[in-house]
Structure formats: C-alpha cells, structure tokens
Amino acid sequence: MKPIVIVDEPQNFETEIRRKALRDLNPLCTLRYSATHKNPYNLLYKLDPVQAYDLGLVKQIEVDGVEPDVSYNQAFVQLDRIDAKPKGVTAKVTIDVNEINEVKRKSITLKLGEDLYAKSKQREIYADGFILNEIRADEGEIEFSGGRVLKLNEQQGGLSDDVMRFQIERTVAAHFAKLKKVKESGIKVLSLFFIDKVANYRAYDDEGNAVPGKFAQWFEEAFEKYAAKAHYKDLIPYSASKVHNGYFSGDKKGKGAAAKKIWVDSTERGSKKDDDTYTLIMQDKERLLDMAEPLQFIFSHSALREGWDNPNVFQICTLNETQSQMKKRQEIGRGLRLAVNQQGERIHDKSINVLTVIPNESYEVFARTLQQEIEDETDVSFKGRVKNARAKARVQRKALSAEDEALFKAIWQRINYQTRYSVTLDTPELIEKCVEVLTDTNQYPKVQAPKVRSRKAKLHMNEEGIQGVETGIDESNASYQNVPVPDVYAYIQNRVHLTRATLFAILDQSNRLDELLINPQAFLDTVVTAIKTELQALLVKGIEYHEINGKRYEMTLFDEPVETYLSSVYPQTRDDVTTPLNKTLLEAQPLESDTQDPKGDAFSCVMSDSEVENTFAHECSLDPRVRFFFKLPGKFKIATPLGTYNPDWAVVFENEERVYFVAETKSSTVKADLRRNERLKIECGHRHFNLADDVVFKEVSSLSGLVAQ
C-alpha cells in the first residue's frame, strides 16, 4: 500500500538527502503546506497574507508607535555601520549637525582621528571627548577619545530609556483594556516582550541572588499604576511580581548557593540553551492559557523559533535601545492566531481579535516595512506600490511666427534686467517687534520639556498596500536632567547676524529666559525663528532695488530642451484642449517610455505646477485680448532677503492699448491666505518691477483678476 505523505514546512526538505528520503517512501501523493515555499511544485491552493487578513483568519493589527521628541540637547551619536575596505576602515554614524536655520540629525562617515565637533559644524556638546580613536570592525564597535564605546546600532544621548519605559506602560495599558473587554468571555490575555539584553530585565548580584533589572522595575511600576485605577479594580487579582516572568538561557557560575547565572545576550538561533528555553515555553503553553495561572506578561531575549506562537498573545512589545532588527512578520507572527477561550474554542469576533504591536517607531514606518517584507518574502505584489514609469515629454522652444516673435521680444526686453537690492533697518523697531511677538505665547507658545509620544493606528491591508488609520495619541514627559546649555549669543548670532547688544535687549525684555533651562535647543530655535520672522519683514519694508548696468537675462534661457513628466505640462496631450495654445513659447514632444524616442506630434504647452496655473493658461489661450503669454523660466530669479524669487507669467495684453503684465498666480490673493515667505517675496517682486515704467506686476488667481482695473 502506498502512503499519502503530508509535509509541513516543505522548504526545510529541499536538500537532496531529504528529497531522496521522501521519494523512498514511494508515496501515492505528497501534500506540501507552507507559507514560504521554495519550490511550489504543483500548486493546488494559495492563501496569501493579504487574503488571510481580509478573511479574518488571523488577528487584525494595530500599531501603537512610540517615538521621542528630537530635542538636540544632548550629544547624540548612533553607530549605523562599519565599512572595512581595502582603502581603509570607516564608520557610518548619525549625529546632530548645525545647519543655517536649525539643527538636523544626519548620517556622516567618520575616519580615524576625525572629530565630531568639526563634523557637527562646531556643536559645543561634541567639543570634548568625541575624536574617533578606534574602529574595531571584527567586534562591531567604535571608541572615542573620551572613552565612549558604541556597538553597532547602539546610540548615546537619545531618549532610549524614556522610549522603552513608555513602551512598557503602553503595553500594560493595552493589556488591562483588552482584559476588561474579554474576561467575561473566558479569554486569558497575554503580552509578549522581546528584549535585546537580558540584564535589562533580570540580573544577579555577587552572591547569586536574582535582582530585577530596569525593565522589571518599570513594568511593576506601570502595572501597579493601572491596577490601582478604579475601572480596573480587582481585574487582575495578583501582585505585580506574580504576573510577569522571563524565559532566558544561562550558564551557572560557582557552586551551591553562591552559584551565579550569566545570561546570554544573543539573538542567534540554534544553540542548545535557546532550544531548552523554547521547549519550556512550548510545554507550558496550555498552562499559560489557564485563567488560574497568574503569569500574563512574558519577557524573552531571543527571536522565537518557527512554530512558537500563542493564540492569546494580544500585545507584542519590542524593547531595544535601537530600532529593532527583528523582522516585522516574525514579530507579529507570535500573536496572529485567533484567540481561544477556556474551553479551547476558537473566537472569531474581529473586535476581539486585534493584535497591538508597540514598537519604538511610528506606525507609518512599521506599516511600510511590513509591506516591503511581505512583498520580499512572498509572491504578493501590492498594487499601487509598483507603478509604471510615468509618461515623459521633451519640452522645448518652438518656432514662432514673425508676429509672435516680435511680441515675445517686446515684453522680454522690458523685464529681463537684473537687479541688486539695498535695505535700511530700524534696530529699535526690530527689538520692539521681536519682544512683542515673543511675549505673545499664542504666537510662540512656552517651550515644553521633551516628551515621548505614542500614536496608535489600525492597519488596513488590501491589494493596494498597508495603510494605517490613526486612532489615538498619548504622551509622557522625558526624564533626563542636567541638560548642557550652549553659548546662547553665539548660537543666535550665527543665524541672524545681529549684534550682541541687540540680542541681549530682545532676550532681556522678552522675560522668557527661564525656558532656556527647560529645553535649551527648543528655546533657542524659537527665539531664532521669531527674530528672523520680524527681521525679514522689516528688511522687505525697507528694501530698494537698483538695476545692474549692462546685466540682463539672455533669451538663451529658453533654448535648452527639458525632459519632464507630462504631468508637469499643460495640456498633457494635444487632445486635452479644443483650442491649441498657439500664443505661447514652448511645445511638448511626447517620448516613448522605454527608448525616450519621439512619439507622435509635438503640441504647444506651458510648464505648469498647479491646477491654478493650468486654468490661467487655458484662459489666456482663449481670450483674444491676450496676444502672447509664457511661463518665466526657473532661472529667471529676483534676489530678496528671503532667497530668490521666480515670478510665474509674462503676458502681452491688448484691448484699446497694449499692456505688459508680469503675473503671479495663486489660488487665493488674500494676503492672510498666503504663506508668509510667499507674501514677502511677492512684495519684493512689486519693488523690483517698479523699475520698469510700462510693466504691471500683479498677483492673481485668474485672468480676469489680471486685467481688472
């Protein structure tokens, strides 16, 4: 009689020896079941992760992502990578770097002997002890001159303890909320913590006695906090110390009562010590589901083996001092099975079967990573995530009729002059304005101490991808103290270029210096923003433009063809408009997507950034009073105190007389609706074009607004 062979996880039986062993059974047929086949053979049925999620065959997922405020008050360093190459060994690190307007967190490459003080553009917090002394590639670590050692993916100077403490609290909060909802249904709720260092949860003193690590202490504090709440009273009839435990592997050192366990901080799989630990968990799975068993919160230091899960794991929290290196699918896989009650009956209620993941990253990042893993590890390809390259076109200046050429030159020669500007600044007025806005806490709210925030979102998974819909926000104060205060005047002066006397007057009269000790970087950035805002407004108020003799923009600005997406031109095809845009300067030549060769006929167009510009171009093309119009090129720039300004349109309009317009198109021309920088740059545009006697500069939302008297 020939047997029917059923193989679970057949990807583990693909070696020649194992395949031969299966053949030697001489089976009538072989059935193979796996979520990750290496060889699908004769595929009969497929249930991919998206289908299982949609059908409610696994728990739904919500993510309660915990992230800290980036406060830049401490010497932040994270070791991202070590590159050992023939030319030398370098370290890729992330640090905080001084930029023109703010501090930014950036990734940089370090060589031996280089100093973070210089690399950070002279941030004072890196001034002492941050020269790279050693790169130990084999050990995956670096050492700085001050003795600081960083291992791969490790960081210092962040809020990692605050983040992990808040993750534990959010996990405990979710556990109590879930238990209150399902206890009457006879469902035991479990929470699982993955940790990267056993000593953070459990350690042993010199006499071999177990002592709680910081994770255990934080957990018990959070548990007691929620157990004491009125609406959770008597929900869990056990003390904090009874409801949590950890499964770790260790070696005994010493003899008798003084024996001491040294915990293994490894996430490697396959060691006998790990296998012993996993066996213990597997043997006790039924006990864990019993309401009479106090244990509800499980800490594990290893990524559990294939096959370990528990249907009543409702919360999974990964506690790492860096971003977790565990695969998202591996992480959530420990709790995706549908829950069971005390009778072992499967629960199919979607409102109950929700797995809450508490990572140290945003739910958007978690969803993106999970989606990529599903695409990489299965044959699922989310629609909408893989798009064909968008259609392109070559935009170039077209051949103009003699009449249009004359109109183009007539307006171009009136507006192509280049200018420089001078400003006058009333310092007492600047001080008065800055003090006025800084004392208005509605405009510039009081600086708060750094916080750690959680944002919860329900994940929706379908063929289009994985998206999160936000459902809640919570926050906690960060705990660190003794924050170093940088040189206040030097920091502000480097960004606004005012005298120390002026800065002293502003800070002294603002009566807000006490906030400097609460959050130094946030306070300094608030002051810089306020001063820059008022300074720029006063500079524009006192600006005067002067034409630079003999310096003009050339017509060659229009000569170089530009390859762009058809979505950036109007119209996108010659059939999009009934009347071609014949009164303008450019044409679009569609291109083949694979060869970029011309495809079809060219058609008149304008470069466009918005629907407002599309509408304006359409109105100009239809109105007989508009003789010629074109979009000014990106290289046509006017210098302003806020950076360069590029106006939108040049228009030749003729009714009873000819008028030359330069137009700025906005969806709203109400000044309050415009962004402040836009408003000030447009004001500079007015001052610049005042030098041209017969050119009118206007900001408009339509052609009718341009020609209105």
C-alpha positions in Angstrom: 0.0 0.0 0.0 1.4 3.4 -1.0 1.2 6.1 1.7 0.0 9.7 1.3 2.8 11.9 2.6 1.9 15.2 4.2 4.9 17.6 4.6 4.7 20.7 6.9 7.1 23.5 6.1 8.5 21.6 3.0 11.1 24.3 2.4 13.1 22.5 5.1 13.1 19.3 3.0 14.8 20.6 -0.2 18.2 19.1 0.3 19.0 16.1 -1.9 19.2 13.7 1.0 15.8 14.7 2.4 14.2 14.7 -1.0 15.5 11.2 -1.6 14.1 10.1 1.8 10.7 11.3 0.7 11.0 9.5 -2.7 12.0 6.3 -0.9 8.6 6.3 0.8 7.1 5.7 -2.6 4.1 7.8 -1.8 0.8 7.8 -3.7 1.0 11.6 -3.5 2.8 14.2 -1.4 0.9 17.2 0.0 3.1 20.2 1.0 1.9 23.0 3.2 3.8 26.2 3.7 3.5 30.0 3.7 7.0 30.3 2.1 7.5 27.5 -0.5 10.9 27.4 -2.1 9.5 25.2 -4.9 5.7 25.3 -5.3 5.7 22.1 -7.4 2.0 21.6 -8.5 0.2 24.5 -6.8 -3.3 23.5 -5.8 -4.4 26.2 -3.4 -2.9 29.5 -2.3 -3.9 31.7 0.7 -1.6 34.7 0.9 -1.2 37.0 3.9 -3.5 39.7 2.4 -6.3 37.2 1.8 -5.9 35.7 5.3 -6.1 39.2 6.8 -9.1 40.2 4.7 -11.0 36.9 5.6 -10.4 37.4 9.3 -8.4 34.1 9.6 -5.8 35.9 11.6 -5.9 38.8 14.1 -6.2 42.3 12.8 -3.2 44.5 13.6 -3.0 47.9 15.3 0.3 49.7 15.9 1.0 51.9 18.9 4.2 53.5 17.8 6.3 55.2 20.4 8.8 58.0 19.4 10.7 60.7 21.3 10.8 64.4 20.6 14.1 65.1 18.9 15.3 67.8 21.3 19.0 68.0 20.2 20.0 68.9 23.8 22.5 66.1 24.3 25.4 64.7 22.4 23.6 62.2 20.2 25.7 59.5 18.4 24.5 56.3 16.8 26.7 53.7 15.1 24.9 52.7 11.9 27.6 50.7 10.1 31.3 49.9 9.9 32.8 49.6 6.4 36.1 47.7 6.1 37.5 48.3 2.6 41.0 48.0 1.1 41.4 51.8 1.3 40.7 51.8 5.0 38.0 51.3 7.7 35.3 53.9 8.2 32.3 54.2 10.5 28.9 55.5 9.5 27.3 57.4 12.4 24.3 59.6 12.9 24.8 62.8 14.8 23.2 66.3 15.2 24.6 68.9 12.8 24.4 72.7 12.9 22.6 74.0 9.7 21.8 77.6 8.7 18.4 77.7 10.3 18.3 74.7 12.6 20.0 71.6 14.0 19.4 68.5 11.9 20.1 64.8 12.6 22.3 63.5 9.8 24.3 60.4 8.8 28.0 61.0 8.3 31.1 59.0 7.5 34.0 59.0 10.1 37.6 58.1 9.7 40.1 57.5 12.5 41.2 60.8 14.1 38.2 62.8 12.9 36.3 64.9 15.5 32.6 65.1 15.9 32.9 68.8 16.9 34.2 69.6 13.4 31.8 67.2 11.7 28.8 68.7 13.5 29.8 72.2 12.4 31.0 73.2 15.9 28.2 72.0 18.1 29.5 72.6 21.6 28.2 69.4 23.1 30.7 67.5 20.9 33.6 69.7 21.9 35.2 67.3 24.5 35.9 63.6 24.0 34.5 62.9 20.6 37.6 62.2 18.5 37.3 58.8 16.9 40.2 56.8 18.4 39.4 53.2 17.3 37.3 51.3 14.8 37.1 47.6 15.8 35.4 46.1 12.7 35.6 42.5 14.0 33.8 43.4 17.2 31.4 45.8 15.5 32.2 48.8 17.8 34.0 52.1 17.9 35.7 54.1 20.6 36.0 57.8 21.1 38.8 59.8 22.9 36.6 60.3 26.0 36.3 56.5 26.4 32.8 56.2 25.0 32.3 52.8 23.2 29.4 52.3 20.8 28.4 48.9 19.4 26.6 48.5 16.1 23.1 50.1 16.1 23.8 51.4 19.6 23.2 55.1 20.5 24.0 57.5 23.2 22.5 60.9 24.0 19.0 60.0 22.9 15.8 59.2 24.9 16.0 55.4 24.6 15.2 54.8 28.3 12.3 57.1 28.2 11.0 55.4 25.0 11.3 51.9 26.4 9.7 52.9 29.7 6.8 54.4 27.8 6.5 51.3 25.6 6.1 49.2 28.7 3.5 51.5 30.1 1.6 51.5 26.8 1.7 47.7 26.7 0.4 47.4 30.2 -2.4 49.9 29.4 -3.4 47.9 26.3 -3.3 44.6 28.3 -5.7 46.0 31.0 -8.0 47.4 28.4 -8.1 44.2 26.4 -8.6 42.0 29.6 -11.5 44.2 30.7 -13.2 43.7 27.3 -12.8 39.9 27.1 -12.5 38.5 30.6 -16.3 37.6 30.8 -15.8 35.6 27.6 -13.2 33.4 29.4 -10.3 34.6 27.3 -6.8 34.8 29.0 -4.8 37.8 27.8 -1.1 37.5 27.3 1.5 40.2 26.5 4.9 39.4 25.0 8.1 41.5 25.3 11.1 40.9 23.2 14.3 42.4 24.7 17.8 42.6 23.4 19.7 42.5 26.7 18.7 40.0 29.4 20.4 42.2 32.1 17.8 44.9 31.4 15.2 42.5 32.8 17.0 40.2 35.3 20.4 40.3 36.8 22.2 38.5 39.7 24.2 40.2 42.4 27.6 39.0 43.7 26.0 36.4 46.0 24.0 34.9 43.2 20.6 36.4 44.2 18.3 37.5 41.4 17.6 41.2 41.2 15.2 42.9 38.9 16.6 44.9 36.0 15.2 48.2 34.9 12.6 46.6 32.6 11.2 44.6 35.5 11.1 47.7 37.7 9.4 49.8 35.1 6.9 47.1 34.4 5.9 46.7 38.0 5.5 50.5 38.4 3.3 50.6 35.3 1.3 47.5 36.4 0.6 49.0 39.9 -0.4 52.3 38.3 -3.1 50.7 36.1 -4.2 48.1 38.7 -5.0 51.0 41.1 -7.3 52.7 38.6 -11.0 52.5 39.6 -12.3 50.9 36.4 -9.6 48.2 36.6 -10.1 47.4 40.3 -9.8 43.6 41.0 -9.5 42.9 37.3 -6.2 41.1 38.0 -6.1 39.5 41.5 -2.4 39.1 41.6 0.5 41.3 42.7 2.8 42.8 40.1 5.6 40.4 40.9 3.4 37.4 40.2 2.2 38.3 36.7 5.5 38.6 34.8 8.4 36.3 34.1 11.1 35.8 31.6 12.4 32.8 29.7 16.2 33.0 29.2 19.1 30.7 28.7 22.1 30.9 31.1 25.2 29.2 32.5 25.7 28.7 36.2 29.0 30.0 37.5 30.1 29.0 41.0 29.0 26.3 43.4 26.0 25.7 45.7 24.1 28.6 47.0 26.6 31.0 45.5 26.0 29.7 42.0 25.6 32.6 39.7 23.8 32.7 36.3 25.4 34.6 33.5 22.7 35.4 31.0 23.3 35.0 27.3 22.6 38.3 25.3 22.3 36.6 22.0 19.6 36.7 19.4 21.3 33.9 17.4 19.2 30.8 16.8 20.1 27.2 17.1 22.0 27.0 20.4 21.1 24.2 22.8 20.4 26.8 25.5 17.9 28.6 23.3 16.3 25.2 22.4 15.9 24.4 26.1 14.2 27.7 26.7 11.8 27.3 23.7 11.0 23.8 24.8 10.0 25.1 28.3 7.7 27.6 26.7 6.1 25.1 24.4 5.5 22.6 27.2 3.8 25.3 29.3 1.6 26.7 26.6 -1.7 25.3 27.9 -0.8 26.5 31.4 -0.3 30.0 30.1 -3.9 29.9 28.8 -5.4 29.0 32.1 -7.1 31.8 34.0 -5.8 30.3 37.2 -2.2 30.9 36.1 -1.0 34.4 37.3 1.6 34.7 34.5 0.4 37.1 31.8 3.4 39.1 30.8 6.3 37.2 29.1 9.8 38.5 28.5 12.0 36.8 26.0 15.5 37.7 24.9 15.5 35.7 21.6 13.6 35.7 18.4 11.4 32.6 19.0 11.7 29.7 16.7 9.4 28.8 13.8 6.3 27.2 15.3 6.2 29.1 18.6 3.2 31.3 19.0 0.3 31.6 21.4 -3.3 32.3 20.3 -3.9 34.6 23.2 -0.9 37.0 22.7 -2.7 40.3 22.2 0.2 42.7 22.8 3.8 42.4 21.4 6.4 45.0 22.5 9.9 45.1 21.3 12.3 46.8 23.7 15.6 47.7 22.0 18.0 50.6 22.6 18.0 51.0 18.8 15.5 50.2 16.1 14.5 46.6 16.3 16.4 44.3 13.9 13.7 41.7 14.1 11.6 41.1 11.0 8.1 42.6 11.4 6.5 39.4 10.1 8.5 37.4 12.6 7.5 39.8 15.3 3.7 39.9 14.7 3.7 36.2 13.8 3.9 35.3 17.5 0.4 36.7 18.1 -1.6 36.4 14.8 -3.5 33.2 15.6 -7.2 33.7 16.6 -7.8 33.7 20.3 -9.3 30.8 22.3 -11.4 30.7 25.4 -11.1 28.5 28.5 -12.8 25.6 26.7 -10.2 25.8 23.8 -12.9 27.1 21.4 -11.6 29.5 18.7 -13.0 33.0 18.8 -14.0 34.6 15.5 -15.1 38.1 16.7 -13.0 40.6 14.8 -13.5 43.2 17.5 -11.7 40.9 20.0 -9.0 39.5 17.6 -6.8 42.6 17.4 -3.1 42.3 18.0 -1.5 45.5 19.3 2.2 46.0 18.4 4.2 48.6 20.4 7.4 49.4 18.5 9.9 52.2 19.0 9.0 53.8 15.7 6.0 55.4 14.0 3.1 53.3 12.7 3.8 54.7 9.2 7.4 53.2 9.3 6.1 49.9 10.7 3.4 49.6 8.0 5.9 50.4 5.2 8.4 47.9 6.5 5.8 45.2 7.0 4.5 45.7 3.5 8.0 45.5 2.0 8.7 42.3 3.9 5.5 40.7 2.6 6.5 41.6 -1.0 10.1 40.4 -0.5 9.2 37.1 1.2 6.1 36.1 -0.6 4.9 36.4 -4.2 2.3 39.1 -3.2 2.8 42.4 -5.1 0.7 45.2 -3.7 -1.0 47.1 -6.5 -0.4 50.9 -6.4 3.1 50.4 -4.9 4.7 49.2 -8.2 3.8 51.7 -10.8 4.9 52.0 -14.4 7.2 54.9 -15.2 5.1 58.0 -15.9 4.9 59.2 -19.5 7.6 61.8 -20.3 8.0 64.6 -22.9 10.7 66.8 -24.2 9.7 70.5 -23.7 11.5 72.9 -26.0 11.1 76.4 -27.6 9.0 76.2 -30.7 9.4 78.1 -34.0 7.4 81.3 -33.6 5.6 83.3 -36.3 7.1 86.7 -37.1 4.3 88.4 -35.2 4.7 86.2 -32.1 8.5 86.6 -32.1 8.0 90.4 -32.1 5.6 90.2 -29.2 7.9 87.9 -27.2 10.9 90.2 -27.7 8.8 93.3 -26.8 7.9 92.0 -23.3 11.2 90.1 -22.7 13.3 93.2 -23.4 11.2 95.1 -20.8 11.6 92.6 -18.0 15.0 90.9 -18.4 17.0 93.4 -16.4 18.8 92.1 -13.3 18.9 94.0 -10.0 20.6 94.2 -6.7 18.9 95.5 -3.5 19.8 97.6 -0.5 17.9 97.7 2.8 17.6 100.1 5.8 16.9 98.6 9.2 15.5 100.4 12.2 17.1 98.5 15.1 14.8 99.9 17.9 11.8 98.9 15.8 13.2 95.4 15.4 13.7 95.0 19.1 10.2 96.2 19.8 8.6 93.8 17.2 10.6 90.8 18.5 9.7 91.5 22.1 6.1 91.9 21.2 5.8 88.5 19.4 7.9 86.6 21.9 5.7 87.8 24.8 2.7 86.6 22.9 2.5 83.0 23.9 -0.3 82.3 21.5 2.1 83.1 18.7 5.1 81.5 20.3 3.9 79.0 23.0 6.1 78.4 26.0 8.8 75.8 25.5 7.9 72.4 26.9 10.3 69.7 28.3 10.9 67.0 25.7 8.3 64.3 25.6 7.9 60.7 24.4 4.7 60.2 22.3 2.7 57.2 21.2 0.4 57.3 18.1 -1.9 54.3 17.7 -3.2 53.3 14.3 -5.3 50.4 12.9 -3.5 48.8 10.0 -5.7 48.2 6.9 -4.2 45.6 4.5 -5.5 45.1 0.9 -4.2 44.7 -2.6 -3.3 48.4 -2.7 -0.9 48.1 0.2 -0.8 48.5 4.0 -2.0 51.8 5.4 -2.6 53.0 9.0 -5.6 54.9 10.2 -4.7 56.9 13.3 -7.0 56.1 16.3 -5.2 57.7 19.3 -2.4 59.8 20.8 -0.7 59.7 24.2 2.5 61.3 25.6 4.8 61.1 28.6 7.5 63.5 29.8 11.1 62.6 29.2 13.1 62.2 32.4 16.6 63.3 31.7 18.1 66.2 33.7 21.3 68.4 33.7 21.0 69.3 30.1 24.0 71.3 28.8 23.3 74.9 27.7 25.2 76.1 24.7 26.6 79.6 24.1 23.3 81.4 23.7 24.6 84.6 22.0 26.9 82.7 19.6 24.1 80.3 18.6 21.6 83.1 17.8 24.2 85.4 16.3 25.4 82.8 13.8 21.9 82.6 12.5 20.6 86.2 12.4 23.8 88.3 12.3 22.8 90.9 14.8 24.9 92.5 17.5 25.1 91.0 21.0 23.6 94.3 22.4 20.5 93.9 20.2 20.1 90.2 21.1 20.5 91.0 24.8 17.8 93.6 24.6 15.4 91.2 22.9 16.1 88.3 25.4 16.0 90.5 28.5 12.8 92.3 27.6 11.0 89.0 26.5 11.1 87.7 30.1 11.4 84.1 28.8 15.0 83.2 29.7 13.7 80.7 32.4 12.6 78.5 29.5 16.3 78.1 28.5 16.8 75.6 31.3 13.7 73.6 30.4 14.6 72.7 26.8 17.7 74.8 25.6 17.6 73.8 21.9 13.8 74.3 21.6 14.1 77.8 23.3 17.0 78.9 21.1 15.2 77.8 17.9 12.0 79.6 19.0 14.0 82.8 19.5 15.8 82.5 16.2 12.5 81.9 14.4 10.9 84.9 16.0 13.8 87.2 15.3 14.2 86.0 11.7 10.5 86.5 11.0 10.4 90.1 12.2 13.9 90.9 10.7 12.8 89.7 7.2 9.6 91.7 7.4 11.5 94.9 8.3 14.1 94.2 5.6 11.4 93.9 3.0 9.8 97.0 4.3 13.0 99.0 3.8 14.1 97.3 0.6 15.1 99.3 -2.6 16.1 97.7 -5.9 18.7 99.0 -8.3 19.3 97.9 -11.9 22.7 96.5 -12.6 24.1 98.3 -15.6 24.7 96.0 -18.6 23.5 92.8 -16.8 20.4 91.2 -18.4 18.9 87.8 -18.7 19.6 86.3 -22.2 17.0 84.7 -24.4 19.1 81.6 -24.3 17.4 80.7 -21.1 14.6 79.3 -23.3 16.9 77.4 -25.7 17.8 74.3 -23.8 15.3 71.4 -24.1 14.0 69.9 -20.8 12.8 66.3 -20.3 10.0 66.2 -17.8 6.9 64.2 -17.0 3.8 65.0 -19.0 2.0 65.7 -15.7 4.2 68.8 -15.4 3.0 70.4 -18.6 -0.4 71.8 -19.7 -2.1 70.3 -21.7 -0.8 66.8 -21.1 -1.9 65.7 -24.6 -2.9 67.7 -27.7 -6.4 66.3 -27.2 -6.9 67.7 -23.7 -7.9 71.1 -25.1 -10.2 72.0 -28.0 -8.1 75.1 -28.9 -4.3 74.7 -29.0 -2.1 77.0 -27.0 -0.8 78.8 -30.1 0.0 82.1 -28.4 2.8 80.8 -26.3 6.5 79.9 -26.4 7.0 76.2 -25.8 6.0 72.8 -27.2 6.0 69.3 -25.8 7.2 66.3 -27.7 5.9 63.0 -26.2 8.6 60.3 -25.7 8.5 56.5 -25.8 8.7 55.3 -22.2 11.4 52.7 -22.9 13.6 54.4 -25.6 12.8 58.0 -25.0 12.4 58.4 -28.7 9.8 60.9 -30.1 6.3 59.6 -30.1 3.5 61.3 -32.1 3.3 65.0 -32.9 4.5 67.9 -30.7 1.9 70.3 -29.3 2.0 73.8 -27.8 2.2 73.8 -24.0 3.3 75.6 -20.8 5.2 74.2 -17.9 2.8 74.1 -15.0 3.0 73.4 -11.3 -0.7 73.5 -10.3 -4.3 73.5 -11.4 -4.5 77.3 -10.9 -1.7 77.7 -13.5 -3.5 75.2 -15.8 -6.7 77.3 -15.6 -4.8 80.6 -16.1 -3.0 79.2 -19.2 -6.4 78.0 -20.6 -8.0 81.4 -20.1 -5.1 83.2 -21.8 -5.3 80.8 -24.8 -9.0 81.5 -25.3 -9.1 85.3 -24.6 -8.5 87.2 -27.9 -7.1 90.2 -25.9 -4.1 88.1 -24.8 -1.7 88.4 -27.7 1.1 86.3 -26.3 2.0 84.7 -22.9 4.6 82.3 -21.5 5.8 80.9 -18.2 9.0 82.6 -17.0 11.9 80.0 -16.7 13.2 78.8 -13.4 16.5 80.6 -13.9 14.7 84.0 -14.1 15.3 85.0 -10.5 15.0 88.1 -8.4 17.2 88.4 -5.3 15.4 89.0 -2.0 16.3 88.9 1.7 14.4 85.6 1.9 16.2 83.9 -1.0 15.5 84.1 -4.7 12.0 84.7 -6.2 10.8 83.3 -9.5 7.6 85.0 -10.8 5.2 83.0 -12.9 4.0 84.6 -16.1 4.7 87.2 -18.7 1.6 88.4 -20.6 1.1 90.8 -23.5 -2.5 92.1 -23.3 -4.1 94.4 -25.8 -7.5 96.0 -25.8 -7.6 99.7 -26.5 -3.9 99.8 -25.7 -1.1 97.3 -25.1 -0.2 96.4 -21.5 2.7 94.2 -20.4 2.0 92.2 -17.4 4.1 90.0 -15.1 1.7 87.8 -13.1 2.0 85.7 -10.0 -0.8 83.1 -9.9 -2.1 81.9 -6.5 -5.3 80.0 -5.6 -6.0 83.0 -3.2 -4.9 86.6 -3.4 -6.0 87.4 0.1 -2.7 88.2 1.9 -3.8 86.3 5.1 -4.1 83.1 3.0 -0.6 83.2 1.6 2.4 81.8 3.4 4.5 84.5 5.0 7.5 83.9 2.8 5.4 83.9 -0.3 3.8 87.2 0.7 7.2 88.9 1.4 8.7 87.6 -1.8 5.7 88.9 -3.8 6.2 92.3 -2.2 9.8 92.2 -3.3 8.6 91.4 -6.8 6.5 94.6 -6.8 9.5 96.7 -5.8 11.7 95.0 -8.5 9.2 95.6 -11.4 8.6 99.2 -10.3 11.8 99.9 -12.2 10.0 99.1 -15.5 7.8 102.0 -16.4 5.4 100.2 -18.6 5.2 96.8 -16.9 2.5 95.9 -14.4 3.2 93.3 -11.7 0.1 91.6 -10.1 -0.7 88.6 -8.1 -3.9 87.0 -9.3 -6.0 83.8 -9.2 -7.4 84.2 -12.8 -7.0 86.2 -16.0 -10.0 88.4 -15.0 -8.1 89.5 -11.9 -5.1 90.5 -14.0 -6.9 92.8 -16.4 -9.4 94.3 -13.9 -8.8 98.0 -13.3 
